[in-house]
Amino acid sequence: MPRQARRESGTGIFHVMMRGINHQNIFEDEEDNYQFINTLDRMRVRYDDEGNPCGSNCTYYAYCLMSNHFHLLIREREESVGETVKRIASSYVYYYNRKYGRDGHLFKERFKSEPVNDMAYFTVLLRYIHQNPVKAGIVERVKDYEYSSWGEYDGSVEPVFQICNTKTVLDRIPFKDLEEWVNEPLADDVCCLDNDNERPRLRLSDDQVWQQIIKYAGVSSSSDFQKLEKDKQRETLRTLLETGASVRQLQRLTGLGRGIIQRV
């Protein structure tokens, strides 16, 4: 079946979401997150043949990096959103594969996107993107998450490190109102790409399960989990299954086989 053409945006603004292949983690530590943010920064600027800035490829309004995917609220400028996202992904994959000694794909072949054609939906997406870590149970408040653009809106990120155009938003929406909206939970039936336009399932997200693995096993990577004593592995897996993790999730996050997990 041929791929569907991406829907066009009358404003040039898109919500973009891209996942790791097989839902695997794409950010393992702090360095990875900041490397990706640096990549976003570099890819928004157009350079001439001598390496001097000469234009703008895109404008960012929001971003959020989760363990196995990322969200962008982006406006295309002198190149298409597809070209920009492709360059972002290629640059980060090169870094990631060198760091972890791996080859091959890191992201799913095609990113997801949807056009943003009015201010009402733009505002919904600002809330949705920044609320991702709260909904995943990683933090209790939007402002507590380090790897999103909210710090650029509330001023906790120094201007020299900011990559988003917050002024355009704050010229339209006073910060006090924006802060109230961002911290007001969206209804569970608001689905923006992340759930393929389906209602959320009543189960733990991968990010929630990974936080449980860290809590109960005291490890920071799947390879470390595989090195645990078997009794500790089984005890942790049993607890995770009882608290709502699925066998498939545990396969992805721990690297263990399905049969091992089912036998605990």
N, C-alpha and C positions, 0 to 999 in steps of 0.2 A: 504494500500500500504506500503510495507516495506521501511524503511529508506535507502537512498543511503549512501554507505560507503564514508567516508571522503577521498578526494583525497590526495595522498601521496606527500611529498615534497622531492625532491632530495637533497636539502640543509638542510632540517630540519627546515626551516623558514616558518612561516605562518602569514598571516594577520587574526586576530580574531576580530569579532564584536559580542557583546552580548547586547540585549535590555531588558528593564523592561517588565514584563508581561503586556499585553494590552497597551504597550507603556507608562506605567506609569513612573513617575520620580523615579530614584533610588538614586539621589544625591539632597538633599534638601538644604544643607548649606555647609559652608566651612569645618566644622568638618567631614562631610560625605566624601567629596572629599579627604581630607588628610588621613582619616581612610582607604579608598580604596588604596591610594598610599602606605601606610604603609603595607597593606595586600599584595600588589604586591611584596614589598621588602621582606617580610617574606617568601613568597611562592617560591621565586627563589632559596633559599638555602636549601640544604638537611642536616638534623641533625641526629646524632647517638642516641642510646637509652639513653645516658646521657645528651643529649641536646647540644652537641658540633657540630659545623659545620663540615661536612665531604664530601661535594660535591655540585654539582650544578644541580638543577632540570631544569632550563631553563635560557635563556639569553633574555633580552628585548633590543630592538633597538629603539622603540618609543611607546608612549601611548598618548591617549587623552580621557578625561572624559567629556562627555556631560551630559545634565540633565537626559536623559532617556536611555542612552546607553554609551558604551565605546569601544574604539579601542585599539588593541595591535598589535605590530609587534614583534613577539616572535620566538625564536629558541628553539626547544626541546633539552634537554640534557639527563639526567639520568631517566626521565620519559616522557611519551607522552604528547603532547600538551593538549589532552583531559583530562588527569589526573590533569595537572596543573590548567587548567581553572576551572575544577570542584572544586578543593580545594579553589581557589580564591573566587569563587562564594559562596560556602558554608560558608566560614569564614565571608564574608561580610554580607550575609543574616542573620547570627546569630547576628551580631552587629546591623544591621538595625532594625530587628524585636524587639530586646530588647529595643533599643532607642525609637522607635515609638509605642511600645505596640501593635504589630500586630503579626499574625501567618500566616503561609503558604508561598507560593512561591513569590519570588520577580522578578526573571528573567524568560524569556521564557525557556522552558524545554531544548532546544538544542541551543548552540551557533553556529554562522556561521563562517566558516573558508575557506581560500583558500591558496594553496601552493604558495611560492615565489621561483622560480627556476632560476632567473637571476638578475643581478645587475640593469638592466634597469627598471624592474618592481619594484624592491626594492626601487629605487630612486623615482619612481612615488608614491609609498605608503608613503614614508617619507613626501612627499609634501602633499598628500591627507589627511593623518591623522592629520598633523599639521594645515592644512587649514580649518578643520571642523568648528572651532568657527568663522572664518572669513566668510565662506559661510553662516553660520547660522545668521549672523548679530550681533553677541554678541560683537565682537571687530573689530577694523579696521585693525589691524596688527597682524600677527602670534605671535610676541614677547609679545603682551599685554595680552595673555591668560595665566592664572595662573595654570590651571589644565591640562597641557600637558607637554611632555618631552622636548619641545623646549628650555626651560631654562637650561637644561643640556648641550645642544649643544652650546648655546651662552655664557655659563659661568655665568649666573645670579643666578643659583642654586649652592650652596656650594658643593664641591666634596663629603663631608660626607653625604649629603642627596641625592646623585645621585643614581639611580637604573638601568640606561640604560648603555649599552656598546657603548658609543659614539666614543671611540677610534678607533674601527674597521672601523666605517664609515669615520671618519675624517682622518684616514691614507690613505684612498682611494680618498676622495673628500675634497679638501681644503675648509675651513669654508666659505671663501668669495664666492666660487661657490655654495656651499650648501645653503647659506643664500639667494642668488639671486634666486635659483631654488624654494626654499620654499615660497618665497614671490611673485613668478610669478604665477598668477592664472591658475589652470588647466582648460582645456576646459570643458564645461558643459556635454559633452558626456562621460567623464571619470567617470565610475561608479565602485566602489570597494566595493562590498558586500552591502553597506548601502542602495542601491536602488534596491536590488534584480536583478541587471544587467538590469534594465530598465532605460530609459531616465528619468531624473528628471521631476517631474510635475511642472507646473508653478503655484505654490502656496507657501504660507509661511510654513516654517518648524515648528515643535512643539517648538523648542528653540526660534525662532523668535516670535511666538505667545506669549510664556511665558514672553519674555522681554516686549512685548506690554502690557500684563496684569499688570506687575509690574509698567510700566510707567503710565498707565491710571487709575489703581485702587489703586495703592500704597500698595499692599499686597505681601506677600512672600510665601504663600502656598494656596492650594486649600481650606483648611478648613477656612482660613481667608477670602477668596473670598466669601464663602458661608454665612459668618456672615455680609457681607456688607448690607447696606440699599438697598431695592429692586430697588429704582430709580437709585442708583449708579451702581448696578449690570446691569440693563437693558441698561443704557447709555454706560457702558464699552463693553458689549456684542455687542451692535449695531455698535459701532466703530470698533471692531475687525472683525465683519462680513464684514463690508464695506471695510476694508483694506486687505481682502483676507483669513482670517481664515475660516476653514470649521466648520460646526456644530459638526461633529464627533471629531475634534480636541478640540473644546471647552468643549465637554462632558468629554473627557479624562483629560483635564488640570484643569477644575473647579469643576468637580464632580457633576454638575447640569444635570438634565434630558434633553432629546432631546426636549420634548414639551416646556419646559421653554425657551430654547434658540431660538426655532423657532418662538415663539410668540413675541419676543422683537421688 
